[in-house]
Amino acid sequence: MANSPPANSESTKVEVNRPLVGVIALVCVVTSVVLEFLPDANEMWVAGFRRAGVMTGAIWLALPTKNRAAAWANVSPWTLIGVVGGIVAVAARPRVLIFFVPILVALAILGKVLKGRGADRPGRDSWK
């Protein structure tokens, strides 16, 4: 019975040490820069440390802080599906960007215009 769950099998929160993730990212990027200038450095190690540093840095940016929730906390499933689909489409056919970038810019401008129209309306709390 070594693998049995604990008596209170409620979900537990795992604390992520955000500063440590940032330090790891910084160390990886600095290591890649130092290896870049060594005369006999292997390009594989330089690229590996650089990619690990950039990815860990992106994770560090997305982690929650004391003042704000995690970056993915308010992302809807439809937005996630759209972003993943867009990445797949651009990876498969990069020329798709020529078509989609103007459409996305137009949608962003339209969204800002429509969002700004109701600024003088009362909040929903006052509708009760």
N, C-alpha and C positions, 0 to 999 in steps of 0.2 A: 504494500500500500504506500510505497514511496512517492508515487505519482498522483495521489489523490488530491483534489482541490482543497483549499483551506476551508475551515468551518463556515466562515462568513464569506461567501464567494461573490460579494458585491464588487462592482467595478471599482478599480483603484486608479488614481491619477498617478502618472509617472512624471516627475518633475524633470524638465530638460534644462540643463545648465547653459543658458544662452551665452554668457560671456565665454565659456569654455569652447563652444562651437565657433565663436568669432575668433578666438585665439588660434584654434586649429586651422581655420581658413587663412588667417594672416600668416601663420608659419608655413603653410603649403605654398602660398604665393611668393613669400620672401625666399623660400628655398628654391623655387623655380627660377627666380631672378638671379640668385647667387650662382646656381648651376649653369645658367645661360652664359655667364661670363668666364667660367672655368675653361681652360683651353682643351681639355680632354673629356668634356662632359658628354654623356650619352643623351641624344635628343629624346629618347624614349622617357627617361626620367624627368627631363625638363617638362615635356608635354604632360606627363602623368601628374606631376605635382601641380602644374598650372591648372589642369582640368579639375583636379580634386579641390584645389583652393577656390576656384570659381563656383563650383557646385556647392561646396560647404558654405561659402559666402551667401549664395542664394538661399540656402536653408536658414542661415542665421538671420537674414532679412525677413523671412517669412515667419519666424518664431514669435510667439506672443511676448509682450512686455508687461510690466505692471500697469501701464496706462492704456494699452490697446490689446484687443484680442488678436488671435492668430490671423494671418493674411487670408487664409482659406476659410475662415469661420462664417463669412456671409456670402460665399459663392454658391449660386444655385446650380443644381445638376444640369440644367440646360446650358448655362454658361460654360460649364466644364466640358460638356459634349461639343459645344461649338468651338472652343479653343483647341481641344484635341483634334477635332475634324479639320480645323484650319491648319494645324501643324502638319498633319498627315498630307493634306492637299498640297501644301507648299513643298514638303519634302519630296513628294512624288513628282510634281510638275512645278518647278519654280516660276515659270511664266504665268502661273495663275495669279501671282501678286499684281501683275499689270492690270488685271481685271478687278481684283478684290480691294486693293488699297483705296482707289477713289470711292468705291461703294462704302467702305468702312468709315472713311473721312466724312462722307455725306451723312451717314447715319449718326455719327458722333455729333456733328453740328446740329442736325435735326433734333437729337435727344436733348442737347443743351437748350435749344430754342423752346422746345415743348415743356421742358422742366421749369424754365424761367417764367412761363406765362402765368402760372398759378401762384406767384409769390404774394399777391395781395389778398388771396383767399384765406379765410380762417382755417385753423387747424382742425383735424378730424375730432379732436376732443370736444370742441365746442358744438358739434352736431348732435349731441345726445339729447 
